[in-house]
Amino acid sequence: MAPDALARFALAVSGRDDEIELDAAAALIGEVDGPVDLEIIRLELDRLAAIAAGVRAGSVPGPWAGARAVVGALFQSGGFRGNADDYYDPRNSFLQHVLARRTGIPITLSVVFLEVARRIGVTAAGVGFPGHFLVRVDEPDQAPLILDPFHGGAELDESALVALHRKISGAELALSPALLEPMPRRKILARMLHNLAGIYGSRGDWFVSLEVLERLALVEGDNPRIARDLQSLRQRVAALN
């Protein structure tokens, strides 16, 4: 355990949800894998935003046009893609590797999208759709624009969302507005950490699992199951030392 790394993450997720800097907090999750240079990550997001701003300059104004410019910068010219070949590679959950390798899972690609969009003045939100994280962009007097960063920023209408859920779960879905509600930043971070906990737990890597759960307890401090799991894992790791 690196106490200074955990302290940095604790500081990043302290305060109100709207005070959390998503790029920093998401990037610091990557310190369970090694040191993270926040400045390099932010500079790369700035660079991608500059490309998106250039694409946007030639389009009509409005949030949707801005979102489509981000799609162009990331998935058309930037080469970002979903890692369907090795979905459970932990690097897909670490922002430093997602930016370097141009590949990730739905939630990390969505975080990249959200942070690039924010930098060009486009308000976008993460959506915790069942089994597959998405992005929504709102425009006045319109239904939300739903985008799938894992599949190149594809725009999903109601029938496409139902089909996506059927593909993931094998079940039919009665689509409701609640399934497309914006997800708070703290819950986005928790979902990233839950993914990692599952990956490292399935590998029996209890030392890294402990680092993940220490962070998860910081963002889900009111979750009694996390507290119990963390206590149990601390005892397991202590017995191994």
Secondary structure, DSSP 8 states (H G I E B T S, - for coil): --HHHHHHHHHHT-S-GGG--HHHHHHHHGGGTS---HHHHHHHHHHHHHHHHHHHTTS-SSHHHHHHHHHIIIIISS--EE--TTTT-GGGG-HHHHHHHTEE-HHHHHHHHHHHHHHTT--EEEE--TTS-EEEE--TTS--EEEEGGGTTEE--HHHHHHHHHHHHSS-----GGGG-B--HHHHHHHHHHHHHHHHHHHT-HHHHHHHHHHHHHH-TT-HHHHHHHHHHHHHHHHH-
